[in-house]
Structure formats: structure tokens, C-alpha cells
Amino acid sequence: MATVVSYGAAEVVTGSCHLLELDSGTRILVDCGMFQGREEHRNYGLFDFDAKSVDYLLVTHAHLDHVGRIPKLVKEGFSGTIVATDATFALAEVVLLDSAKIMKEDYHTHYKKAQRRGNEGKVLLPLYEEKDVQAALALPHIMPEYDKPFELCKDVTVTYRNAGHILGSAYIEIRYKEGNEERHIVFSGDIGNDNDMVIPNLVPCKSADFLYVESTYGDRNHKGALESEEEFRSVITKTLENWGNVIIPSFAIERTQELLCILKEMHDKKELPECKIFLDSPMATRATAVYKEFAEELLSTECQTIKKRDGTVFDFDGLNYTLTVDESKAINDVDERAIIIAGSGMCNGGRILHHFKNRLWNPKNAVIFVGYQAVGTLGRRIVDGAKWIKIYHEDIRIKASMYTINGFSAHADQNGIIKWVKDIEDLQRIFLIHGEEEKQEVLRKVMGEKLHEKAHIVAPEEVIYLS
């Protein structure tokens, strides 16, 4: 009997990692992501399974919490085949190289501080280095096309379908033989919000025996897309007209590209007050280049229309890409009427911290949160109402206006999850993953009421028998 064990994203949002073992002995890992927020310490131990025994790694998409530990998996002995769409491979290279760079820089910073205290031996080494990323990317790989089944190995067929989450994202259908019967399991990865202006909508799932589905926003519904976009435009306009600055902690992949589309439209329609706009994230800049590369193949009809009209989807006068440290520091000289988009999205590091340090104390400024803030992150503390934060050993008083606009989320909300699941035929069992436990409890109850389906909340390392 086939089994699934979740070694991440079980009763938490991050660290996605699910091991499917078939009767034949074939071992298939779905995602190998990094833990973030208060679960971050879990990245540093050895995997609780034998990495050498994994035959295939199927990747749903290139967010760090789904790909961030792949080089570590390879360091521990994985030498099998990696399966992901071509766009996911391109973005994963950007994400993983950036992750290796940040970990290296953090290590050197912490080591210097530890040396002064005489306890440098306690500083944790980086999970991996750039060479480990390159080793992972050099492994045998398969790049499937959407909706085209392929034989993974004997008696196992896999289909990738567009999850509508980020560029190249997919939910994965796995069909396998168990005795004389065919079984069908689906791993949702992260499924998208149908209101995304950059990525085509989530593709319906027709059938499955077993479903592993994300539950990030299982307890709530997003604001409408038009309402969210209007609120974003309003905050931008109001803050700039008051001679303030707008700071946006943004995820490099998907959220940044969506914001650029909105700002470009405001610029083109002359709705944007005179200002300077900075994309202050080398990673987001590289990710945007990947989006441009796949524009005609994978972006929405709206984006393709913009590209045909302007020759570019995202670029416009006034937009500045700041790649170097000196260019980033120069933003400090702009006292007013600046829009600064910087990483990291959850404010746990990156250039956003420098902008917070220099601008959070000014009541004329505004911060717009446009993405999920995991428990334990700086972003979550601010969203939850912190009045003071510490950045680089300095206490900063928060006087800037705070706005959280969750309608931009690339995740389906409660209604979106229910809508997607209700059309899946032949469902025998539903398993909830990738969500905080209290949110999963809400979603489980709603599924019982609306779908008359009993969902199971997967516990960490719980062995699920697919029967």
C-alpha cells in the first residue's frame, strides 16, 4: 500500500516536503522547501528520511518554501531526477543562488560578531553554497509541458497542470498501479487566486482518489481584485500627494511583477503623481527578466496585449532597477515622492530593512504589505501592530501608516479552495497541508458543511496510508 509522509508544510505554511512511497518501492518526493519564520531552525538538521533513497523529486513551483532545501537534499545524497516546468527551473536558479548568497553573507556577519564574544564555534554554517546549487541544477531533469502526461517510470504517469500561482507553477497528478488497480493522487502545491493579472487562471482538476491541498488562507476570503487594486492606487496617490514615500516589502516572484503592471497602467493613464520608482531587489530584477522571457508563452492575455502594444510588459519611464549596493544606498537621498519596492517579502532580511530604518519613523510615509506574513517574521509583527521594532541593533519607532492589502495574494482564498475542490470527481480522501493549524481547522469545518467531505489535517511526519 502506498504511503505519504509530510516532512514539511504540515500544520505550518512553509517547508513543503512530501514523500510518496509506492508498493514498487519507488520513492517520489514532492517539493523540498525551506522553513521560514519561527520554524526556520528546522532547516538545519538532517532530513528525517534517507535522501539517497529518493528516486524522483517533483517540484510544483519555485518559491523558496518549495525549493529552498533542494541543494541540501543533494548534499545529503540525492542523485535522482528532478521534474519541473522550464519556467520553474529558470526561476529556481534565481531563487537558490540568491538564497546561497544571503546565507553566506549572514554567516560571515554572525561569525565576526561571534568572534568578538569568543563563541564562533556556535555559528551555524550555511545550508549550502553556490556550488551546491549548481550541482542540484546539473542533475538529470525532466521539463514537462502543461496537460501532457508522461511516464515517470514503470506504472507511474505524471501530469503537470497550471496552478495559476506564479510563473511555471503546477499542481501535480500522479497515477500509479496498485495491484490491478490504478490510483490517482494530486498534490496541489500552491493554487492561485483567479484574480491575478499576470498569470492565467488555475486549471480545474477533473478527478482524484486522494488530494493533498494547501490551506494558507483556509480561514478567510480575500478582498475583491478591483477593490484591492483601487485601495493600492489610493494609498499610492494619497501618500505621494502628501509628499511622502511608499515602501512595499514584496516577494520577488509574482507579486513584484503584478505591482509593476499596476504602476505601469497608472503611469500610462497619467494617474500616477510625479515620483521616482525603485525596484530595489536584484533578485526581483532577475525574476522579472525570467517573466519577460516567458511572456508570450505563459503570461496572461492582458500581459501579452500590453507587450504587443508597448514592446514590454513591465517597463515604463520613471522605473529604476537598482542592482548595486551603491545604487540602493542612493535611494536614501530621495526625501519625498518615492515608491520603493524591496525584498524580502516577509521583512526578515534584505534591502527592505534599510528602508524601514530610514523611513518608518516618518508619519508622512506609508508601508503597503501585499503578501502573506508568516508567524515569527518581522513583517508579521508589524502587521500585528508593533509600535517599535529593532533593526541593526537600533530601536525604530513606527509612525508610518500601515496597509495590508491581501487581495493581491497569489494563493486561493477559502472560496477559491472550495470552488476548486468541489469539482473534483471520485474523491476518496482530502488531506490539508501548507497552512497554520487554526486556519486548517476552519477550512476542515467549511469543507464538511459545503462539500460534505471530511478533510484530514496532516500532522508532521504522520504516515498516511493511501487506501
Summary of the structure (lengths in Angstrom):
residues: 467
radius of gyration: 22.1
end to end distance: 7.1
largest distance: 70.3
contacts: 1655
relative contact order: 0.15
helix: 36%
strand: 22%
